[in-house]
Amino acid sequence: MRPAQGVLARIAVVIALHAALLYALVQINPDLKKQIAPIVVSLITPPQPLPQAPPPSSPPPPKPQPRQPAQTVAVAKPAVPPATPPANAISVEAPAAPARTAAEPPAAEPPAATAAVPAPAPPAAAPPPAPAEPPSVVAPRFDAAYLNNPAPVYPAAARRRGEHGRVQLRVYVSAAGAAEKVELFRTSGSGALDAAAREAVERWRFVPARQGERPVGAWVIVPIVFTFEG
């Protein structure tokens, strides 16, 4: 209550000063004493300070709860039957996600599995090369000097009749060079001359036809001319 005591002390000082002043005035002028009414001094009780409301009490801190041990929760992954990849595909499998506990933060999702990429088709096989054409056949020969083939005999009856002309015989020469077949290809107009030419050619030897380095059988046209000259 120190503030109230200070106020009272100041009031007492003021009253004492006024009393001293009045006393001095009365001493100087005695008649003034009769004119001055008595001064009644009453002490005024200083107003009591209003009681201050207590500050709001803060709620008591919560009691620490006992920490429960973390429980491990196993997350069962549904069984998915593996898809059968095509015979010509690469299957890329996604890695299996590990089981996590309830207290652990959720793990990042694994990247999506790469779709199976079909293997490139093998290049088309090159077409087989066209078979080489066989070498051409060289026709048989009958005019080689070393064959010593005799000329046909001119028939005497045909000479007397003045028959002459050109006979063409079609001869099949074997691979050994023999005349296997002799056919009349074009007549001379005289049966005697055609027959004489045929008899002579059937006994001839030929150079056989050749296909590359191999002798083969082939046909050849043999012309024979009957004339009187020489």
C-alpha atoms as one frame of an Amber mdcrd trajectory, in Angstrom:
protein
   0.000   0.000   0.000   2.912   2.400  -0.578   1.088   4.608  -3.118  -1.643
   5.467  -0.526   0.934   6.440   2.085   2.643   8.801  -0.335  -0.661  10.559
  -1.077  -1.381  11.052   2.614   2.088  12.476   3.187   1.627  15.026   0.405
  -1.786  16.065   1.800  -0.303  16.512   5.270   2.455  18.720   3.855  -0.095
  20.874   2.042  -2.195  21.276   5.211   0.856  22.181   7.251   1.862  24.828
   4.721  -1.656  26.307   4.779  -1.656  26.337   8.590   1.692  28.026   8.699
   0.531  30.609   6.201  -2.599  31.351   8.202  -0.666  31.538  11.387   1.674
  34.121   9.907  -1.229  36.195   8.622  -2.926  36.167  11.999   0.215  37.298
  13.676   0.540  40.173  11.307  -3.160  41.211  11.379  -5.002  40.142  14.547
  -8.344  41.213  13.073  -8.032  38.704  10.334  -8.503  35.899  12.842 -12.125
  36.897  13.370 -12.882  36.945   9.665 -11.385  33.606   8.812 -13.754  30.747
   9.239 -12.332  27.653  10.682 -11.036  25.220   8.173 -12.243  21.706   8.617
  -9.850  19.174   7.280 -11.117  15.693   6.683  -8.963  12.993   5.428 -10.267
  11.421   2.244  -9.638   7.805   2.031  -7.961   7.197  -1.293  -9.935   4.949
  -3.575  -8.968   1.367  -3.309  -7.597  -0.098  -6.508  -9.927  -2.483  -8.189
  -8.882  -6.072  -7.817  -7.330  -7.261 -10.982  -8.668 -10.393 -12.534  -6.198
 -13.186 -12.391  -4.708 -14.048 -15.733  -6.413 -16.935 -17.459  -4.811 -20.096
 -16.459  -3.309 -22.074 -19.319  -4.554 -25.613 -19.675  -2.285 -28.144 -18.096
   0.077 -29.744 -20.577  -1.136 -33.113 -21.820   0.365 -36.035 -20.182   2.782
 -37.867 -22.450   1.194 -40.990 -23.750   3.311 -44.135 -23.604   4.736 -44.843
 -27.021   3.264 -47.949 -28.527   5.685 -50.201 -30.385   5.231 -50.073 -34.146
   3.432 -53.050 -35.526   4.642 -54.553 -38.738   1.850 -55.079 -41.233   2.673
 -57.445 -44.068   0.925 -56.453 -47.276   0.080 -59.543 -49.259   0.535 -59.075
 -52.970  -2.216 -60.759 -55.018  -0.905 -63.632 -57.064  -1.115 -62.834 -60.736
  -0.517 -65.708 -63.157   2.409 -64.805 -65.426   1.377 -64.003 -68.921   2.812
 -66.337 -71.540   4.942 -64.156 -73.852   4.909 -64.848 -77.543   7.539 -67.197
 -78.831   9.397 -64.350 -80.227   9.060 -61.828 -77.481  11.421 -60.418 -74.471
   9.850 -60.511 -71.581  10.903 -57.829 -69.102   9.742 -58.496 -65.657   9.050
 -55.688 -63.167  10.919 -55.984 -59.780   8.734 -57.139 -56.845   7.858 -54.355
 -54.311   9.160 -55.119 -50.737   6.642 -55.294 -47.854   6.488 -52.086 -45.769
   5.391 -51.442 -42.188   2.575 -49.135 -41.049   5.063 -46.699 -39.477   7.169
 -46.351 -42.611   6.246 -43.793 -45.285   4.804 -45.265 -48.473   7.542 -46.223
 -50.871   7.648 -44.748 -54.334   5.809 -46.744 -56.936   8.157 -48.846 -59.087
   8.346 -47.826 -62.727   5.907 -49.500 -64.996   7.171 -52.642 -66.653   8.289
 -52.204 -70.212   5.986 -53.856 -72.684   7.390 -56.887 -74.438   9.023 -55.839
 -77.690   8.635 -58.357 -80.497  11.910 -59.525 -81.988  12.566 -58.238 -85.509
  11.609 -60.649 -88.230  14.557 -62.380 -89.878  15.422 -61.003 -93.285  13.834
 -62.797 -96.186  16.053 -65.436 -97.652  17.546 -64.466-100.950  16.043 -66.390
-103.846  18.246 -69.205-105.041  20.346 -68.305-108.045  18.918 -69.299-111.368
  20.439 -72.521-112.600  23.155 -71.938-115.113  22.153 -72.752-118.627  23.885
 -75.840-119.966  26.501 -75.167-122.571  25.351 -75.324-126.138  25.790 -78.526
-128.130  28.368 -78.544-130.882  26.995 -80.522-133.861  28.702 -83.717-135.041
  31.237 -83.495-137.880  31.753 -85.782-140.851  34.273 -83.758-142.912  37.370
 -84.312-140.769  40.250 -85.562-142.892  41.370 -88.186-140.428  37.980 -89.928
-140.670  38.780 -91.203-144.187  35.100 -91.637-145.073  34.739 -93.017-148.698
  32.533 -91.150-151.146  29.360 -92.864-152.398  29.647 -94.915-155.619  27.924
 -93.280-158.558  25.513 -95.907-159.900  26.379 -96.885-163.537  22.713 -97.134
-164.591  22.081 -93.625-163.231  25.129 -92.353-165.146  23.850 -93.866-168.377
  20.491 -92.254-167.832  22.164 -88.940-167.021  20.713 -88.753-163.492  22.338
 -86.306-161.130  21.308 -84.192-158.151  21.770 -83.374-154.434  20.711 -85.745
-151.660  20.304 -84.665-147.960  20.379 -87.321-145.273  19.426 -86.828-141.622
  21.856 -88.847-139.475  21.785 -89.497-135.728  25.399 -89.763-134.546  25.975
 -91.555-131.237  28.380 -90.362-128.518  30.830 -92.946-129.863  30.722 -91.361
-133.373  28.715 -94.081-135.200  25.772 -93.423-137.554  22.968 -95.092-135.610
  20.125 -93.777-137.783  20.165 -92.558-141.423  16.987 -91.003-142.823  16.239
 -89.365-146.191  15.761 -85.682-145.463  15.563 -84.434-149.116  15.666 -86.535
-152.259  17.782 -85.889-155.327  14.951 -86.968-157.594  16.642 -90.295-158.376
  16.000 -93.344-156.238  19.269 -94.926-157.333  21.264 -91.880-156.199  19.387
 -91.677-152.839  20.052 -95.352-152.136  23.759 -95.093-153.063  24.193 -92.092
-150.695  22.441 -93.881-147.859  24.526 -97.057-148.172  27.764 -95.061-148.063
  26.812 -92.839-145.029  25.707 -95.807-142.930  29.363 -96.951-142.904  30.861
 -93.550-142.077  32.568 -92.506-138.837  31.762 -89.099-137.264  33.185 -86.732
-134.713  30.450 -86.926-132.036  28.658 -83.844-130.830  29.975 -82.257-127.651
  28.281 -80.399-124.819  31.079 -78.707-122.980  33.708 -81.392-122.573  31.286
 -84.323-122.738  30.460 -86.172-126.015  26.720 -86.586-126.599  24.532 -88.066
-129.268  22.952 -85.621-131.768  21.413 -85.257-135.246  23.239 -83.818-138.244
  22.304 -83.166-141.916  24.705 -84.748-144.437  24.442 -83.379-148.041  25.793
 -85.455-150.958  25.976 -84.124-154.513  26.008 -86.397-157.602  27.366 -84.652
-160.685  29.015 -85.499-163.988  31.795 -82.982-163.704  35.145 -84.633-163.227
